[in-house]
Amino acid sequence: MKVLLVDDEKHVRDAIRLLVNWKQHGIETILEAQDGEAATEMVMQHHPEIIMTDMMMPIMNGVKLLEWLQAYAPDSKTIVISGHDDFSLLRHTLKYGGTDYILKPIDQEQLNEALVKAIQAWMKDEELRHTSRELNIEMNQIKPMYWDKLLSNLIAEPSSYDAAAEQLDKELYLSRQISHCRVAILSLDTMERSVKNKFSQNLDLLLFSLINISNEFLLKDRRGYAFRHWNSENEIVLLLWKDQPGAEAFLTTINEGIRTALHTRVDFGIGSSHAFPADLSLSYQEARIALRQRNLKAKNTWIHSTLNRITTTQPTLTFSHYEERIQLAIRSGSLDQIEQTVQQWIDSVKQSEVVTLEQLDHWWREYSVMKRRWIQQFFSNISEEKVKQMLLDEPTSLIVPLDEYGILSLSLWQQELTRSIMHLSKLVLESQHKDKNVIFEIAEFLQKHYHEDITLQDIASRFYLSREYISRKFKQQFEVNLSDYLGEIRMSKAKILLHNPHLRISQVAEMVGYQDEKYFSKVFKKLEGMTPNEYRKTANSI
């Protein structure tokens, strides 16, 4: 803490220095001034917490100093040390915030008690100030979120206006006299890639900066208010209620402010003027449509409205027309085939005069649906949880492939699409290789355990696969049913055993996995064209 001693007599200031154990009170700095005017300079420069002053001084006396302190340093605590036992001076001291009035000659105990009292008063006030600052900080953090939620809700539920009308008028200057309003949208979806990369780890900071810049312009002229839209992660909404015909020009001014601060411009979509608050959502939807239908292949303007929407007669281009070609390329596992197929799609897009965010979103959703369908086709009996895991490499929403200037980059899109399709193709090839291996493992198991009573369910349980999957994959690999394959193994082993005349037919049947001799003989005759006995006679006669 700091203390300022103000007295025109140096010996009084020296005496005060000696009478107090300053360190004990936590006072590290002792300042001095010989009159009120010098004291004001000291206060402005050093901001002392405690001021001890005489009343009768030249140039500016203690009376004037107390008045000045109350106006310009109200947080400081003042102790008056005077040689005059004057009630008017005491009353003046109390009126202008003095904590004590001590008479000269100075009593050490009285001085220290007065100092303790002043320090305690200052610390109590400081605690209150600290609490107040904390509350203000908290309120300043909460208030923007409050407005974001309230105004976002106002777009969806105009009936909520009445409950908030008084606050909107008082704090945002949106009075009940406002009958019409326009909505503009600033979206990060089509922002320059370099800026989004810069703020990739803190998107909230980017949104906060854009909102603050916008409100610097809007609130200055009480023209409107910008807020973060709660129903969209990447949208800032601007309500414009003053000079609505000049709104487009004003958005251009805001854009210049953004360019100055962040070295980039942004795209605004703006709706037409509608009744406030009843039709606020109509203006919002128009602004959103204007952004989604702007031509991403060109940069003619930064302000987009449905009034200057581009019309084109180009045929509708759909991603699904390329599904069969892409599916074949995936099955081929060839990077060249995949690149060639993607190039065909990109060439078709190049021929389009206009590509909008709406079209990109539609193509992305088409591709997402197709990819899910391919996974279900390529990977038999796959669970929904597994499908979700395999789709984790895809973003949950459209990421617009823009270049440094906010224009659609077909090369970036081509690279990303090729990567995504090649990744799926790699998974398919790995699965096919794995399937082939497990089918051969099953075949090897049959070769070793043919003599056991084996069922398809036993094999399915052993290899953790479904019976249907094993049957289908086994037939694809060996071109024969699993049961027939097992039967052929057993018959080939039985024919070898039948060469031994000492083995009964029932023994041979049991040794190759048949508990019923008659059933064994029936199967043997069906496959070999003769009974086991007939085969034995024929084999032993050779």
Phi and psi in degrees as a GROMACS rama.xvg file:
@    title "Ramachandran Plot"
@    xaxis  label "Phi"
@    yaxis  label "Psi"
@TYPE xy
-122.705  145.911  LYS-2
-127.862  141.921  VAL-3
-116.028  124.62  LEU-4
-101.298  121.719  LEU-5
-120.502  111.588  VAL-6
-163.633  139.175  ASP-7
-77.6675  -7.43362  ASP-8
-106.221  117.848  GLU-9
-64.503  -35.2338  LYS-10
-66.0188  -28.5546  HIS-11
-68.7539  -43.4089  VAL-12
-62.9239  -40.184  ARG-13
-64.4835  -39.8948  ASP-14
-63.1591  -43.1104  ALA-15
-61.7045  -40.2891  ILE-16
-57.0971  -40.2415  ARG-17
-79.3592  -26.735  LEU-18
-81.7353  -10.6317  LEU-19
-120.435  136.217  VAL-20
-87.7402  88.7649  ASN-21
-61.9694  -42.007  TRP-22
-61.7746  -35.4012  LYS-23
-60.9737  -30.3174  GLN-24
-93.483  3.56879  HIS-25
77.3251  22.4597  GLY-26
-99.2541  119.506  ILE-27
-101.159  -25.272  GLU-28
-125.76  129.623  THR-29
-117.524  116.569  ILE-30
-104.058  158.127  LEU-31
-135.891  147.54  GLU-32
-145.074  144.248  ALA-33
-95.8798  -4.74626  GLN-34
-160.489  174.78  ASP-35
-64.0681  -38.3922  GLY-36
-64.9848  -44.2659  GLU-37
-64.431  -33.4542  ALA-38
-63.9401  -40.8743  ALA-39
-61.945  -37.8474  THR-40
-64.8155  -42.5958  GLU-41
-61.9554  -43.5202  MET-42
-63.2812  -43.6363  VAL-43
-64.6119  -33.6181  MET-44
-85.1178  -41.0648  GLN-45
-111.552  -16.8103  HIS-46
52.4552  60.5509  HIS-47
-69.4618  147.296  PRO-48
-78.8856  -36.3686  GLU-49
-119.252  134.686  ILE-50
-126.906  123.591  ILE-51
-109.027  120.732  MET-52
-134.332  146.871  THR-53
-80.8647  166.621  ASP-54
-102.275  -37.5118  MET-55
-99.8438  100.961  MET-56
-140.886  155.105  MET-57
-72.5694  170.546  PRO-58
64.154  -72.0801  ILE-59
-130.937  117.151  MET-60
-81.5463  179.478  ASN-61
-66.2745  -31.3705  GLY-62
-61.1309  -50.3233  VAL-63
-65.5323  -36.8865  LYS-64
-63.8744  -41.7204  LEU-65
-61.9666  -40.1185  LEU-66
-63.7775  -42.6038  GLU-67
-65.2702  -41.6429  TRP-68
-63.1587  -39.9134  LEU-69
-63.4242  -32.4347  GLN-70
-82.0798  -38.691  ALA-71
-114.369  -14.0765  TYR-72
-142.034  59.2014  ALA-73
-66.9808  -18.9238  PRO-74
-79.0061  -22.3046  ASP-75
-69.935  150.948  SER-76
-107.01  134.243  LYS-77
-115.608  133.935  THR-78
-116.882  124.532  ILE-79
-93.0341  129.625  VAL-80
-119.574  107.776  ILE-81
-132.089  151.983  SER-82
-92.1521  5.67418  GLY-83
-116.788  120.678  HIS-84
-88.7451  76.394  ASP-85
-119.689  121.57  ASP-86
-63.0823  -35.2086  PHE-87
-64.3909  -36.0157  SER-88
-69.5519  -38.25  LEU-89
-64.1646  -44.0095  LEU-90
-62.6905  -38.6713  ARG-91
-65.3029  -38.0396  HIS-92
-61.7929  -46.9526  THR-93
-66.8914  -38.3248  LEU-94
-62.4322  -37.2678  LYS-95
-105.42  28.8682  TYR-96
89.8487  8.46012  GLY-97
-65.9767  140.203  GLY-98
-90.9845  -21.5262  THR-99
-157.16  156.753  ASP-100
-130.74  108.813  TYR-101
-110.406  135.958  ILE-102
-92.7575  146.724  LEU-103
-83.7532  150.97  LYS-104
-66.4436  150.064  PRO-105
-77.0961  129.95  ILE-106
-92.2223  126.471  ASP-107
-58.7182  -46.5725  GLN-108
-65.0381  -41.3808  GLU-109
-64.6386  -39.8562  GLN-110
-64.1249  -45.032  LEU-111
-66.6392  -38.2485  ASN-112
-63.2243  -41.9734  GLU-113
-63.6844  -38.4394  ALA-114
-65.8798  -44.8053  LEU-115
-59.6668  -43.6263  VAL-116
-60.9268  -43.4619  LYS-117
-66.1627  -42.3863  ALA-118
-63.3676  -44.783  ILE-119
-61.6588  -39.9445  GLN-120
-64.6499  -41.8836  ALA-121
-64.2884  -43.624  TRP-122
-65.7009  -37.4553  MET-123
-64.8219  -44.4882  LYS-124
-63.9988  -38.5716  ASP-125
-64.7174  -37.1568  GLU-126
-64.0583  -41.025  GLU-127
-65.5159  -40.5912  LEU-128
-63.6045  -41.0281  ARG-129
-62.2034  -45.1868  HIS-130
-61.5267  -40.7497  THR-131
-64.5669  -41.4487  SER-132
-63.5621  -41.904  ARG-133
-61.4876  -42.5534  GLU-134
-64.9493  -40.2853  LEU-135
-64.0821  -41.6117  ASN-136
-62.061  -45.0698  ILE-137
-63.6107  -42.1819  GLU-138
-65.1526  -39.4276  MET-139
-65.6171  -28.3388  ASN-140
-79.2189  -37.2128  GLN-141
-79.0528  -36.099  ILE-142
-56.9382  -47.5197  LYS-143
-58.6683  -38.6389  PRO-144
-65.1422  -36.926  MET-145
-63.0285  -46.707  TYR-146
-66.4195  -38.8764  TRP-147
-56.0103  -48.5297  ASP-148
-68.3115  -44.982  LYS-149
-62.3776  -47.1187  LEU-150
-73.5136  -33.8237  LEU-151
-62.523  -40.4665  SER-152
-68.2784  -30.4866  ASN-153
-64.8338  -32.5959  LEU-154
-66.186  -42.6463  ILE-155
-82.7127  -34.9014  ALA-156
-128.549  85.0695  GLU-157
-58.8479  -23.9412  PRO-158
-65.763  -16.1424  SER-159
-76.6901  -4.58633  SER-160
-64.1391  -44.3117  TYR-161
-56.2667  -39.9822  ASP-162
-68.1674  -25.1168  ALA-163
-110.719  2.45321  ALA-164
-57.5187  -43.8525  ALA-165
-64.2076  -43.1761  GLU-166
-64.9916  -41.8691  GLN-167
-61.8695  -38.6431  LEU-168
-68.9892  -44.4646  ASP-169
-69.953  -42.815  LYS-170
-101.636  -29.4953  GLU-171
-113.071  -2.95087  LEU-172
64.2136  27.133  TYR-173
-95.273  89.39  LEU-174
-83.5089  167.924  SER-175
-67.0959  -16.7757  ARG-176
-74.01  -14.1464  GLN-177
-72.0508  116.826  ILE-178
-104.742  -22.7325  SER-179
-134.943  155.416  HIS-180
-153.153  152.125  CYS-181
-116.823  148.38  ARG-182
-113.903  133.132  VAL-183
-120.004  149.036  ALA-184
-123.932  130.309  ILE-185
-107.428  117.003  LEU-186
-113.517  137.226  SER-187
-79.2712  -10.3513  LEU-188
-59.6802  -32.4719  ASP-189
-114.68  30.7724  THR-190
-84.8185  154.51  MET-191
-55.7252  136.679  GLU-192
-60.6454  -38.7699  ARG-193
-62.2789  -36.6632  SER-194
-71.9637  -43.63  VAL-195
-64.7437  -35.4714  LYS-196
-64.9479  -39.1452  ASN-197
-61.3881  -36.6931  LYS-198
-105.29  19.6421  PHE-199
-59.8952  -32.2587  SER-200
-87.8457  -7.06899  GLN-201
-150.006  71.7145  ASN-202
-63.8334  -31.8335  LEU-203
-60.8149  -36.8501  ASP-204
-64.8702  -39.8006  LEU-205
-63.6855  -46.7922  LEU-206
-62.4276  -42.4165  LEU-207
-59.6469  -44.0396  PHE-208
-64.6562  -44.3679  SER-209
-65.2295  -39.6386  LEU-210
-66.0102  -43.9644  ILE-211
-62.6658  -43.5364  ASN-212
-62.1653  -45.2814  ILE-213
-61.0704  -43.337  SER-214
-73.0959  -23.4918  ASN-215
-58.1732  -38.8363  GLU-216
-81.9572  -42.6682  PHE-217
-69.2167  -44.9766  LEU-218
-75.3744  -26.123  LEU-219
-59.926  -41.7699  LYS-220
-103.428  10.9829  ASP-221
52.6017  40.9324  ARG-222
-89.9583  -27.3085  ARG-223
175.577  -163.052  GLY-224
-154.61  141.169  TYR-225
-110.242  141.077  ALA-226
-150.644  162.169  PHE-227
-83.3124  129.444  ARG-228
-78.9698  120.443  HIS-229
-67.8937  -22.8851  TRP-230
-91.9182  5.62458  ASN-231
-149.515  126.829  SER-232
-65.0514  -32.21  GLU-233
-111.114  18.5587  ASN-234
-113.08  136.323  GLU-235
-113.254  128.865  ILE-236
-105.55  136.145  VAL-237
-116.133  120.516  LEU-238
-90.3128  127.109  LEU-239
-121.646  111.016  LEU-240
-118.975  -4.44731  TRP-241
-117.269  138.79  LYS-242
50.7604  55.8833  ASP-243
-62.3885  -35.3662  GLN-244
-62.2174  -27.4154  PRO-245
-95.582  17.1495  GLY-246
-63.6099  -40.7511  ALA-247
-61.3567  -43.8256  GLU-248
-65.3418  -36.1716  ALA-249
-69.6623  -36.3353  PHE-250
-62.8862  -34.8202  LEU-251
-63.6981  -38.4711  THR-252
-63.8903  -43.9161  THR-253
-60.8495  -40.9011  ILE-254
-62.3342  -35.4794  ASN-255
-66.8955  -36.8675  GLU-256
-64.0074  -39.6432  GLY-257
-65.5272  -40.3505  ILE-258
-63.0234  -39.9619  ARG-259
-65.7882  -42.3655  THR-260
-80.769  -41.1803  ALA-261
-115.098  0.124683  LEU-262
60.2421  38.4339  HIS-263
-157.047  158.861  THR-264
-112.153  164.639  ARG-265
-129.896  160.899  VAL-266
-90.8321  133.376  ASP-267
-112.648  135.996  PHE-268
-105.237  138.532  GLY-269
-133.366  135.658  ILE-270
-93.3807  170.732  GLY-271
-83.01  173.416  SER-272
-74.7582  130.508  SER-273
-135.201  164.822  HIS-274
-60.8938  135.497  ALA-275
-109.251  133.327  PHE-276
-95.1473  -1.05073  PRO-277
-55.1213  -43.6859  ALA-278
-110.702  26.7641  ASP-279
-59.298  -36.8194  LEU-280
-65.5193  -29.4642  SER-281
-65.987  -44.2993  LEU-282
-65.1369  -38.3776  SER-283
-61.9937  -45.9934  TYR-284
-63.8833  -37.8101  GLN-285
-63.3479  -42.3145  GLU-286
-63.5124  -40.3495  ALA-287
-66.6204  -43.5391  ARG-288
-62.4943  -41.6487  ILE-289
-58.7065  -40.7005  ALA-290
-69.3256  -43.1404  LEU-291
-71.3868  -21.4579  ARG-292
-106.326  11.4335  GLN-293
-75.4272  152.215  ARG-294
-79.378  112.903  ASN-295
-77.5486  -8.66645  LEU-296
-88.2185  -4.14459  LYS-297
-143.921  159.068  ALA-298
-128.824  80.9812  LYS-299
-93.3679  -25.5869  ASN-300
-156.139  159.112  THR-301
-101.293  -11.772  TRP-302
-112.585  120.387  ILE-303
-121.575  134.391  HIS-304
-136.499  162.644  SER-305
-69.564  -16.639  THR-306
-70.5766  -31.1385  LEU-307
-109.761  32.9768  ASN-308
-65.2557  139.35  ARG-309
-81.0383  128.887  ILE-310
-106.237  142.625  THR-311
-142.848  151.145  THR-312
-103.129  11.6169  THR-313
-64.4139  145.406  GLN-314
-64.8191  152.662  PRO-315
-69.363  127.722  THR-316
-105.581  124.043  LEU-317
-121.997  142.049  THR-318
-69.0904  -29.4234  PHE-319
-63.3906  -21.1973  SER-320
-63.1991  -18.7738  HIS-321
-104.232  8.30881  TYR-322
-61.1262  -47.5085  GLU-323
-63.1994  -41.4262  GLU-324
-65.0372  -41.77  ARG-325
-67.9467  -39.5357  ILE-326
-61.9899  -41.8752  GLN-327
-65.1162  -39.0546  LEU-328
-64.5763  -38.0461  ALA-329
-63.3487  -44.2839  ILE-330
-65.1792  -31.2946  ARG-331
-68.1654  -30.1289  SER-332
72.3684  11.4748  GLY-333
-97.7484  124.606  SER-334
-62.4134  -39.224  LEU-335
-60.4745  -44.0224  ASP-336
-64.4831  -41.3659  GLN-337
-65.5598  -46.587  ILE-338
-61.1751  -39.5708  GLU-339
-65.6864  -41.2047  GLN-340
-67.7899  -43.4973  THR-341
-63.3936  -38.1792  VAL-342
-61.5421  -37.4163  GLN-343
-62.0266  -40.7687  GLN-344
-66.191  -46.536  TRP-345
-62.0497  -38.015  ILE-346
-61.7613  -36.8103  ASP-347
-67.2043  -40.0872  SER-348
-65.3947  -38.2343  VAL-349
-59.5699  -31.0399  LYS-350
-76.0621  -14.2729  GLN-351
-77.9354  131.647  SER-352
-70.0025  -35.1796  GLU-353
-127.288  132.679  VAL-354
-129.002  120.159  VAL-355
-105.326  164.934  THR-356
-61.2491  -34.4955  LEU-357
-62.3502  -42.9799  GLU-358
-66.0449  -44.2059  GLN-359
-58.5204  -43.1773  LEU-360
-63.2721  -40.4103  ASP-361
-65.4314  -44.3227  HIS-362
-63.566  -39.834  TRP-363
-64.7233  -41.5092  TRP-364
-66.5999  -37.7036  ARG-365
-58.604  -48.1373  GLU-366
-63.6173  -40.1207  TYR-367
-61.8389  -43.4454  SER-368
-64.9691  -43.9882  VAL-369
-63.1916  -42.4949  MET-370
-63.1518  -41.4096  LYS-371
-61.4286  -42.0978  ARG-372
-65.3936  -41.0386  ARG-373
-61.6238  -43.3298  TRP-374
-60.2359  -42.0094  ILE-375
-67.2295  -30.1913  GLN-376
-78.9066  -43.7687  GLN-377
-73.3619  -30.3788  PHE-378
-116.712  98.4278  PHE-379
-64.579  144.982  SER-380
54.5252  31.6025  ASN-381
-80.106  138.973  ILE-382
-78.4497  161.449  SER-383
-63.6243  -35.5565  GLU-384
-63.7975  -39.2029  GLU-385
-68.1818  -37.4522  LYS-386
-59.7938  -44.4585  VAL-387
-61.9322  -40.6309  LYS-388
-62.7999  -39.5893  GLN-389
-73.4488  -17.6212  MET-390
-95.6237  4.79356  LEU-391
-64.7765  -23.976  LEU-392
-73.6325  -10.8936  ASP-393
-94.3714  139.551  GLU-394
-65.762  152.346  PRO-395
-72.8461  -19.1862  THR-396
-142.538  167.256  SER-397
-62.3374  129.431  LEU-398
-106.28  113.061  ILE-399
-73.5558  122.444  VAL-400
-79.6963  90.037  PRO-401
-108.657  153.083  LEU-402
-86.9964  -169.284  ASP-403
-63.336  -17.6322  GLU-404
-108.972  11.549  TYR-405
79.2839  17.1678  GLY-406
-104.133  144.572  ILE-407
-54.2563  124.348  LEU-408
-103.149  103.319  SER-409
-68.3212  -29.8907  LEU-410
-67.0299  -41.623  SER-411
-63.8138  -42.6612  LEU-412
-63.4789  -42.3503  TRP-413
-61.115  -42.615  GLN-414
-62.7473  -45.1662  GLN-415
-67.3977  -41.5278  GLU-416
-65.6262  -41.7757  LEU-417
-62.6023  -43.3352  THR-418
-61.6252  -45.4799  ARG-419
-63.3876  -44.742  SER-420
-69.2413  -39.7064  ILE-421
-64.9997  -36.5694  MET-422
-61.7908  -44.0399  HIS-423
-65.334  -41.6261  LEU-424
-59.9578  -40.1324  SER-425
-63.1227  -41.864  LYS-426
-63.6548  -38.5062  LEU-427
-63.5337  -46.5341  VAL-428
-62.416  -41.7589  LEU-429
-63.4253  -39.5988  GLU-430
-66.4368  -42.4972  SER-431
-61.7531  -42.18  GLN-432
-63.8691  -41.4761  HIS-433
-66.1451  -42.0741  LYS-434
-60.7809  -43.7832  ASP-435
-61.3153  -42.8255  LYS-436
-62.8266  -43.4536  ASN-437
-69.8133  -33.1411  VAL-438
-66.6907  -39.2805  ILE-439
-68.1472  -33.1735  PHE-440
-64.3809  -39.4727  GLU-441
-65.1899  -42.261  ILE-442
-61.8635  -40.2595  ALA-443
-66.5892  -37.114  GLU-444
-62.0628  -40.8741  PHE-445
-65.1709  -37.4557  LEU-446
-62.3483  -35.6012  GLN-447
-88.4462  -26.081  LYS-448
-119.495  23.8069  HIS-449
-57.8973  -28.888  TYR-450
-78.8987  -7.01058  HIS-451
-91.7179  162.85  GLU-452
-80.7029  87.9557  ASP-453
-100.203  132.345  ILE-454
-115.76  163.214  THR-455
-62.0843  -34.2624  LEU-456
-65.8333  -37.888  GLN-457
-60.1687  -43.5857  ASP-458
-67.1141  -42.5462  ILE-459
-59.8741  -43.0541  ALA-460
-67.5928  -37.8726  SER-461
-67.7994  -38.4177  ARG-462
-103.816  7.40112  PHE-463
56.8645  42.171  TYR-464
-130.22  159.857  LEU-465
-78.5062  154.376  SER-466
-61.941  -39.8837  ARG-467
-63.8273  -43.0592  GLU-468
-62.5043  -45.9372  TYR-469
-61.8816  -44.7838  ILE-470
-59.1888  -46.3788  SER-471
-67.3252  -48.4811  ARG-472
-66.9311  -35.6122  LYS-473
-65.6452  -42.1624  PHE-474
-65.5347  -39.0944  LYS-475
-63.2021  -38.8014  GLN-476
-80.3612  -43.043  GLN-477
-109.873  -2.51495  PHE-478
58.275  30.6701  GLU-479
-153.854  147.738  VAL-480
-64.5369  151.155  ASN-481
-60.8213  -40.2724  LEU-482
-64.5773  -39.137  SER-483
-67.8271  -37.8994  ASP-484
-62.181  -43.8288  TYR-485
-65.164  -39.9514  LEU-486
-61.7209  -39.8827  GLY-487
-64.8984  -39.2015  GLU-488
-62.1232  -46.6519  ILE-489
-64.0733  -39.839  ARG-490
-67.9241  -38.5256  MET-491
-64.9216  -37.1899  SER-492
-70.5824  -38.0657  LYS-493
-64.0983  -39.4436  ALA-494
-62.2808  -37.2061  LYS-495
-66.0396  -44.5208  ILE-496
-67.6196  -30.5553  LEU-497
-67.937  -15.1597  LEU-498
-68.8336  -19.2974  HIS-499
-87.834  109.515  ASN-500
-70.7244  -13.3656  PRO-501
-84.1024  -9.89108  HIS-502
-94.2988  128.237  LEU-503
-73.0565  159.058  ARG-504
-60.3878  -38.8659  ILE-505
-64.3916  -35.4044  SER-506
-67.5527  -42.7938  GLN-507
-61.476  -44.0707  VAL-508
-58.1028  -46.4132  ALA-509
-65.6091  -36.4785  GLU-510
-68.6346  -22.2473  MET-511
-107.316  13.1337  VAL-512
102.663  9.68222  GLY-513
-110.906  123.648  TYR-514
-86.6736  -18.2447  GLN-515
-108.275  114.457  ASP-516
-62.821  -39.6008  GLU-517
-65.5896  -42.1195  LYS-518
-64.3839  -40.0207  TYR-519
-59.399  -46.2111  PHE-520
-63.1095  -37.7208  SER-521
-64.737  -45.5239  LYS-522
-66.3458  -40.809  VAL-523
-61.041  -45.9992  PHE-524
-65.1268  -37.0984  LYS-525
-63.4096  -40.161  LYS-526
-85.1476  -34.7791  LEU-527
-105.605  -10.7218  GLU-528
82.4401  8.14574  GLY-529
-157.376  162.831  MET-530
-77.7821  164.373  THR-531
-58.1924  -38.6497  PRO-532
-64.7554  -42.9265  ASN-533
-63.0886  -41.0093  GLU-534
-63.156  -43.2788  TYR-535
-59.5459  -46.1265  ARG-536
-62.2548  -43.3004  LYS-537
-65.5081  -44.8633  THR-538
-66.0931  -40.9092  ALA-539
-77.2244  -17.105  ASN-540
-84.1334  -13.1919  SER-541
